């Protein structure tokens, strides 16, 4: 296989020019900002990047961030019906909190200060996709720019500017399992150069019903979770652009019923009271201007995270114990960057980022039969990172992008994160990239400090996870709008942080032995005809602990994806996508069935008075499958066939 990969990489760029001329279609390439803190084309970026455009979101009917990311090469998801978990490079350990990559809105990280989670991919993600200009998916490490957690990928959601958004926009949706959603947004000129975009939406659904054979007894309600998958949520977003300022306010909240509990004795399905409430909010202000010969950007933000759950536990005498967990986080962040041409040194970007916790509190309470606080943990943290990046054109064909960042944190000391990418532009349409990085992830406060002494034992002093990552990327543009790429990667991780279970069922978080993630990905897509949009990808990946040939749980060996969209008349677009994922293991060692998902979307636009109608079917084959999860059960049924109808209104059209 390795010999074939090398031949394919060579074959993509067999013709080398003495000085690669500019391709006339280069300006059609999507732009990305998150790879190097400024706007670049995909060829220029020092990483392997996928961009999901605003047009892609509309054409294929992506209604959540999770749906959009499931279309991306090498990404896959699983769901425990409390949260959705995104996997990449074969890593999505059941029970983890999506801690090994970053999710950002307009370059502002959404990572909370308690669980270090980036796991909001459904209605817990508080930004409606109708407000998104593009989604940048930057594969590989990003700790050299962003610090902790940037190991496997960075996802940056860029919102539509208030200058480009219509004065009024509204949508209503209805779908399977009682799903209902309404959204309204608008953009307004306030005078004196100020433009404001505001949006709000509400979501409500009744959810599915489940039968769990493992819980088929009287004390657990005979395994029938009826009315325990509902969800209510609200999303609000505001963006003010005024002179040199860009200010964003993002507030949301969700109440999600939970059909399966963390603890086996809490699966009291007859009570139907298990649920989680969460929200992740922030206000961030960015000031940008040209200073001397360079570009200065300064950002300051207030961030807030809230989590609360309720689970009723069965007592030995058959009664119920109402126990609840809470997490409250408030923190401030600030980042300063300056990018300036430096002559023979290329272009330099230097910066610093600091964060300080105002509150970092976890506590558990027993509400019934006797109100009491069981324990309370407060471990505020703080940290600072300084970095420098150099982008230099070595010749007409060779580019070098190198950077390093030094982070210092209160509990885990300092860490040095280098990154280097060398690019060879073999022709105007062919580029090779060799990328190295040394990312890290600090233990979060939940992993290090949360313990009740019974089910969760105190963790020993934990070390940061580290990795050495290597990627070889080949990209080629075959013609106007058609692109191909191959990515070969090798990630070597050390001090992986995992929950280790004792014989009595209690768990303790530890650093475990190293692990590896290796893989190859192919992709080909674009617009070979004016009327056809298409894309296909295939991924082989293997993530396993050192010294073991067995893959990690929830780590498929193969992923295959394809999508296409064509006009079906003057006003109708038909879109179809197919995803196939090979079998996976659960924590118990069971093998779950491969997954084959077929989605269909039909869009009719524009109708009278600015209306547009979209209808879609997800899992059109009604494929039955199970997802590995990290709760009291280790697998749960995946979503069956669902359908939806969405009506949009834009009177400006």
SULPE-V907165 format. One record per residue. N is the residue number from 1. RES is the residue in one small letter. PHI is phi in radians with two decimals (999 if undefined). D_CENTER is the distance of its C-alpha to the mean C-alpha in whole Angstrom. Layout:
n={N/N}
res={RES/RES}
phi={PHI/PHI}
d_center={D_CENTER/D_CENTER}
This chain:
n={1/2/3/4/5/6/7/8/9/10/11/12/13/14/15/16/17/18/19/20/21/22/23/24/25/26/27/28/29/30/31/32/33/34/35/36/37/38/39/40/41/42/43/44/45/46/47/48/49/50/51/52/53/54/55/56/57/58/59/60/61/62/63/64/65/66/67/68/69/70/71/72/73/74/75/76/77/78/79/80/81/82/83/84/85/86/87/88/89/90/91/92/93/94/95/96/97/98/99/100/101/102/103/104/105/106/107/108/109/110/111/112/113/114/115/116/117/118/119/120/121/122/123/124/125/126/127/128/129/130/131/132/133/134/135/136/137/138/139/140/141/142/143/144/145/146/147/148/149/150/151/152/153/154/155/156/157/158/159/160/161/162/163/164/165/166/167/168/169/170/171/172/173/174/175/176/177/178/179/180/181/182/183/184/185/186/187/188/189/190/191/192/193/194/195/196/197/198/199/200/201/202/203/204/205/206/207/208/209/210/211/212/213/214/215/216/217/218/219/220/221/222/223/224/225/226/227/228/229/230/231/232/233/234/235/236/237/238/239/240/241/242/243/244/245/246/247/248/249/250/251/252/253/254/255/256/257/258/259/260/261/262/263/264/265/266/267/268/269/270/271/272/273/274/275/276/277/278/279/280/281/282/283/284/285/286/287/288/289/290/291/292/293/294/295/296/297/298/299/300/301/302/303/304/305/306/307/308/309/310/311/312/313/314/315/316/317/318/319/320/321/322/323/324/325/326/327/328/329/330/331/332/333/334/335/336/337/338/339/340/341/342/343/344/345/346/347/348/349/350/351/352/353/354/355/356/357/358/359/360/361/362/363/364/365/366/367/368/369/370/371/372/373/374/375/376/377/378/379/380/381/382/383/384/385/386/387/388/389/390/391/392/393/394/395/396/397/398/399/400/401/402/403/404/405/406/407/408/409/410/411/412/413/414/415/416/417/418/419/420/421/422/423/424/425/426/427/428/429/430/431/432/433/434/435/436/437/438/439/440/441/442/443/444/445/446/447/448/449/450/451/452/453/454/455/456/457/458/459/460/461/462/463/464/465/466/467/468/469/470/471/472/473/474/475/476/477/478/479/480/481/482/483/484/485/486/487/488/489/490/491/492/493/494/495/496/497/498/499/500/501/502/503/504/505/506/507/508/509/510/511/512/513/514/515/516/517/518/519/520/521/522/523/524/525/526/527/528/529/530/531/532/533/534/535/536/537/538/539/540/541/542/543/544/545/546/547/548/549/550/551/552/553/554/555/556/557/558/559/560/561/562/563/564/565/566/567/568/569/570/571/572/573/574/575/576/577/578/579/580/581/582/583/584/585/586/587/588/589/590/591/592/593/594/595/596/597/598/599/600/601/602/603/604/605/606/607/608/609/610/611/612/613/614/615/616/617/618/619/620/621/622/623/624/625/626/627/628/629/630/631/632/633/634/635/636/637/638/639/640/641/642/643/644/645/646/647/648/649/650/651/652/653}
res={x/x/x/x/x/x/x/x/x/x/x/x/x/x/x/x/x/x/x/x/x/x/x/x/x/x/x/x/x/x/x/x/x/x/x/x/x/x/x/x/x/x/x/x/x/x/x/x/x/x/x/x/x/x/x/x/x/x/x/x/x/x/x/x/x/x/x/x/x/x/x/x/x/x/x/x/x/x/x/x/x/x/x/x/x/x/x/x/x/x/x/x/x/x/x/x/x/x/x/x/x/x/x/x/x/x/x/x/x/x/x/x/x/x/x/x/x/x/x/x/x/x/x/x/x/x/x/x/x/x/x/x/x/x/x/x/x/x/x/x/x/x/x/x/x/x/x/x/x/x/x/x/x/x/x/x/x/x/x/x/x/x/x/x/x/x/x/x/x/x/x/x/x/x/x/x/x/x/x/x/x/x/x/x/x/x/x/x/x/x/x/x/x/x/x/x/x/x/x/x/x/x/x/x/x/x/x/x/x/x/x/x/x/x/x/x/x/x/x/x/x/x/x/x/x/x/x/x/x/x/x/x/x/x/x/x/x/x/x/x/x/x/x/x/x/x/x/x/x/x/x/x/x/x/x/x/x/x/x/x/x/x/x/x/x/x/x/x/x/x/x/x/x/x/x/x/x/x/x/x/x/x/x/x/x/x/x/x/x/x/x/x/x/x/x/x/x/x/x/x/x/x/x/x/x/x/x/x/x/x/x/x/x/x/x/x/x/x/x/x/x/x/x/x/x/x/x/x/x/x/x/x/x/x/x/x/x/x/x/x/x/x/x/x/x/x/x/x/x/x/x/x/x/x/x/x/x/x/x/x/x/x/x/x/x/x/x/x/x/x/x/x/x/x/x/x/x/x/x/x/x/x/x/x/x/x/x/x/x/x/x/x/x/x/x/x/x/x/x/x/x/x/x/x/x/x/x/x/x/x/x/x/x/x/x/x/x/x/x/x/x/x/x/x/x/x/x/x/x/x/x/x/x/x/x/x/x/x/x/x/x/x/x/x/x/x/x/x/x/x/x/x/x/x/x/x/x/x/x/x/x/x/x/x/x/x/x/x/x/x/x/x/x/x/x/x/x/x/x/x/x/x/x/x/x/x/x/x/x/x/x/x/x/x/x/x/x/x/x/x/x/x/x/x/x/x/x/x/x/x/x/x/x/x/x/x/x/x/x/x/x/x/x/x/x/x/x/x/x/x/x/x/x/x/x/x/x/x/x/x/x/x/x/x/x/x/x/x/x/x/x/x/x/x/x/x/x/x/x/x/x/x/x/x/x/x/x/x/x/x/x/x/x/x/x/x/x/x/x/x/x/x/x/x/x/x/x/x/x/x/x/x/x/x/x/x/x/x/x/x/x/x/x/x/x/x/x/x/x/x/x/x/x/x/x/x/x/x/x/x/x/x/x/x/x/x/x/x/x/x/x/x/x/x/x/x/x/x/x/x/x/x/x/x/x/x/x/x/x/x/x/x/x}
phi={999/-1.09/-1.07/-1.12/-1.13/-1.07/-1.08/-1.14/-1.08/-1.18/-1.14/-1.15/-2.25/-1.23/-1.80/-1.83/-1.69/-1.16/-2.77/-1.00/-1.25/-1.27/-1.36/-1.09/-1.69/-1.08/-1.17/-1.45/-1.17/-1.06/-1.81/-2.44/-1.99/-1.24/-1.23/-2.55/1.22/-2.74/-1.27/-2.49/-1.44/-1.10/-1.19/-1.37/-1.11/-1.43/-2.92/-1.60/-2.18/-2.05/-2.06/-1.69/-1.48/-1.06/-1.15/-1.04/-1.04/-1.28/-1.11/-1.67/1.19/-1.22/-1.90/-2.36/-1.08/-1.08/-1.07/-1.13/-1.23/-1.15/-1.49/-1.53/-0.92/1.46/-1.69/-2.65/-2.26/-2.46/-2.51/-1.83/1.21/-1.96/-2.42/-1.85/-2.06/-1.79/-1.87/-2.68/1.01/1.41/-1.90/-2.83/-1.13/-0.98/1.65/-1.28/-2.04/0.93/-1.74/-1.88/-2.61/-1.98/-2.11/-2.30/-1.98/0.88/1.24/-1.76/-1.14/-1.69/-1.06/-1.41/-1.71/-2.08/-1.75/0.93/-1.51/-2.17/-1.81/-1.68/-2.20/-2.02/-1.30/-1.35/-1.50/-1.52/-1.99/-1.25/-1.19/-1.14/-1.69/-1.67/-1.44/-2.85/-2.06/-1.67/-1.95/-1.81/-1.33/1.66/-1.28/-2.37/-1.07/-1.13/-1.91/-1.99/1.53/-1.06/1.51/-1.43/-1.70/-1.69/-2.93/-2.25/-2.02/-2.01/-1.70/-1.74/-1.54/-1.18/-1.17/-0.98/-1.23/-1.86/-1.62/-1.16/-1.15/-2.54/-2.68/-2.55/-2.45/-2.30/-2.35/-2.53/-2.70/-1.09/1.00/1.21/-1.25/-2.49/-2.62/-2.39/-2.48/-2.38/-2.58/-2.86/-2.13/-2.40/-1.56/-1.69/1.63/0.96/1.43/-1.71/-2.21/-2.22/-1.97/-2.28/-2.63/-2.63/-2.62/-2.28/-2.32/-2.60/-2.63/-1.57/1.36/-1.58/-2.02/-2.27/-2.17/-1.98/-1.02/-1.13/-1.94/-1.40/-2.60/-1.06/-1.15/-1.81/1.32/0.99/1.26/-1.82/-1.66/-1.84/1.18/-2.09/-2.27/-1.27/-2.70/-2.29/-2.68/-2.36/-2.27/-2.36/-2.64/-2.49/-2.40/-1.92/-1.96/-2.56/0.93/-1.57/-1.86/-2.35/-2.03/-2.13/-2.14/-2.33/-2.31/-2.74/-2.78/-2.56/-2.13/-2.12/-1.23/-2.12/-1.25/-2.20/-1.69/-1.20/-1.87/-1.05/-1.27/-1.66/-1.47/-1.51/-1.18/-1.20/-1.28/0.95/-1.87/-1.19/-2.84/-2.24/-2.05/-2.62/-2.76/-2.38/-2.18/-2.81/-2.21/-2.34/-2.06/-2.08/-1.97/-2.35/-2.84/-1.50/-2.27/1.04/-1.84/-2.11/-1.94/-1.87/-2.37/-2.26/-2.17/-2.41/-2.54/-1.91/-2.22/-2.47/-2.31/-2.36/-2.47/-2.60/-2.36/-2.42/-2.39/-1.63/-1.68/-1.40/-1.62/-1.11/-1.57/1.55/-1.48/-2.02/-2.11/-1.51/-2.13/-2.33/-2.04/-2.36/-2.46/-2.27/-2.25/-2.42/-2.69/-1.92/-2.33/-2.64/-2.42/-2.20/-2.31/-2.46/-2.05/-2.57/-1.13/-2.26/1.09/-1.15/-1.46/1.56/-2.04/-1.81/-2.17/-2.18/-2.94/-2.60/-2.38/-2.29/-2.47/-2.50/-1.41/-1.53/-2.68/-2.57/-2.17/-2.21/-2.67/-2.06/-2.28/-1.75/-1.69/-2.50/-1.51/-2.33/-1.21/-2.87/-1.52/-1.37/-2.87/-2.47/-2.24/-2.25/-2.35/-1.03/-2.16/-2.75/-2.86/-2.50/-2.40/-2.15/-2.55/-2.48/-2.35/-2.13/-2.01/-2.34/-1.56/-1.28/-2.76/-1.17/-2.00/-1.95/-2.19/-2.22/-2.18/-2.33/-2.70/-2.62/-2.38/-2.00/-1.94/-2.27/-2.23/-1.10/-1.74/-2.17/1.22/-1.95/-2.58/-1.84/-2.08/-1.57/-2.62/-2.54/-2.40/-1.99/-2.05/-2.06/-1.58/-1.13/-2.45/-1.13/-2.06/-2.19/-2.42/-1.95/-2.30/-1.99/-2.21/-2.21/-2.62/-2.28/-1.49/-2.66/-2.46/-1.27/-1.00/-1.49/-1.18/-1.13/-1.11/-1.42/-2.07/-1.27/-2.86/-1.94/1.36/-2.09/-1.46/-2.13/-1.51/-1.03/-1.45/-1.19/-0.99/-1.63/-1.74/-1.12/-1.24/-2.31/-2.69/-2.02/-2.12/-2.31/-2.39/-2.15/-2.12/-2.14/-2.24/-2.51/-1.86/-1.37/3.13/-1.05/1.48/-1.96/-2.27/-2.36/-2.65/-2.33/-2.28/-1.97/-2.34/-2.52/-1.95/-2.15/-1.77/-2.33/1.05/-0.98/-1.67/-2.47/-1.47/-1.86/-1.70/-1.48/-1.10/-1.48/1.63/-1.26/-2.07/-2.45/-1.40/-2.47/-1.42/-1.89/-1.07/-1.11/-2.61/-2.31/-2.40/-2.29/-3.03/-2.38/-2.30/-2.12/-2.67/-2.53/-3.01/2.53/-2.21/-1.12/-2.31/-1.04/-1.69/-2.20/-2.00/-2.61/-2.79/-2.51/-2.57/-2.50/-2.29/-1.97/-2.53/-2.48/-2.07/-2.66/-1.20/-1.06/1.42/-2.35/-1.50/-1.30/-1.28/-1.14/-1.02/1.01/-2.22/-1.27/-1.38/-2.33/-2.32/-2.30/-2.46/-2.66/-2.65/-2.74/-2.47/-2.44/-1.26/-2.15/2.17/-1.15/-2.10/-2.04/-2.12/-1.89/-2.26/-2.46/-2.37/-2.32/-2.27/-2.23/-2.30/-1.23/-1.12/-2.30/-1.74/-1.65/-1.07/-1.36/1.61/-1.30/-1.75/-1.68/-1.13/-1.00/-2.02/-2.25/-2.04/-2.10/-2.03/-2.29/-2.38/-2.19/-2.12/-2.04/-2.64/-1.56/-1.70/-1.14/1.05/1.41/-1.54/-2.44/-2.13/-2.33/-2.27/-2.54/-2.19/-1.89/0.91/-1.06/-1.43/0.96/-1.18/-1.54/-2.70/-2.07/-1.86/-1.15/-2.36/-2.02/-1.81/-1.16/-1.83/-1.80/-2.75/-2.55/-1.12/-1.32/-1.16/-1.37/-1.09/-2.34/-2.41/-2.61/-2.29/-2.26/-2.00/-1.97/-2.32/-2.36/-1.14/-1.31/-1.61}
d_center={30/30/33/32/29/31/33/30/29/32/33/30/32/36/37/37/39/40/38/35/36/34/33/34/30/28/28/26/23/20/19/16/16/14/15/19/19/21/21/21/22/20/23/23/20/20/17/16/14/13/13/13/16/17/20/17/16/19/21/19/18/14/15/11/8/7/11/10/7/10/12/11/13/13/10/11/10/13/14/16/17/16/12/10/8/6/9/10/13/15/13/12/15/16/16/13/11/8/10/10/7/7/5/8/11/14/13/13/11/10/10/13/17/18/15/13/10/6/7/7/7/10/13/12/10/13/13/15/14/17/17/15/16/14/10/10/9/11/11/13/14/14/16/19/18/15/16/15/12/11/12/11/8/8/6/9/10/13/16/19/22/24/27/25/25/27/30/29/26/26/24/25/24/25/24/25/25/26/23/24/22/24/23/25/24/27/27/30/33/34/37/37/34/31/29/27/24/24/22/22/21/22/21/23/23/25/23/25/27/27/30/29/32/32/32/35/38/40/38/34/35/36/32/32/29/30/28/26/23/23/21/21/19/20/18/19/19/21/22/25/26/30/31/29/27/24/23/20/20/17/18/17/18/18/21/20/22/22/24/23/24/23/27/29/32/29/29/32/31/34/33/30/29/26/23/20/20/17/16/14/17/18/20/20/23/23/26/27/30/32/34/37/35/32/29/28/25/25/22/23/21/21/18/19/17/19/19/22/23/26/27/31/32/36/39/41/44/41/40/37/35/33/30/28/25/24/21/22/20/22/21/22/21/22/22/24/24/27/27/31/33/35/37/38/35/32/30/29/26/26/25/24/22/23/22/24/23/26/25/23/25/24/27/29/31/34/35/37/40/40/38/37/34/34/32/30/28/28/26/25/24/24/23/24/23/25/24/26/25/27/27/30/32/34/36/36/34/32/29/28/25/25/24/24/23/25/23/25/24/27/26/25/27/26/24/25/22/23/22/24/23/27/27/30/30/33/33/32/30/29/27/26/24/24/22/22/20/20/17/17/16/18/19/18/21/20/21/23/25/25/28/30/33/33/30/28/30/29/27/29/28/25/24/21/19/20/20/22/20/21/20/23/22/24/24/26/27/30/31/30/26/26/24/24/22/22/20/21/20/21/19/21/20/23/23/20/20/20/22/26/28/31/34/35/31/30/27/27/24/25/24/25/26/24/22/21/19/20/20/21/19/21/20/23/22/23/26/30/31/31/31/28/25/23/21/21/19/20/18/20/19/20/19/22/24/26/30/28/28/26/22/20/19/17/17/18/21/20/18/19/18/20/21/23/25/28/31/33/35/35/33/31/28/27/24/23/20/20/18/20/19/21/22/21/22/22/23/27/27/27/26/24/25/23/21/22/20/22/21/23/23/26/26/30/30/32/34/37/36/32/31/29/28/25/25/23/23/20/22/25/27/26/25/25/23/21/18/19/18/19/21/25/25/23/22/22/22/20/20/23/24/23/24/24/26/24/27/26/29/29/33/33/32}
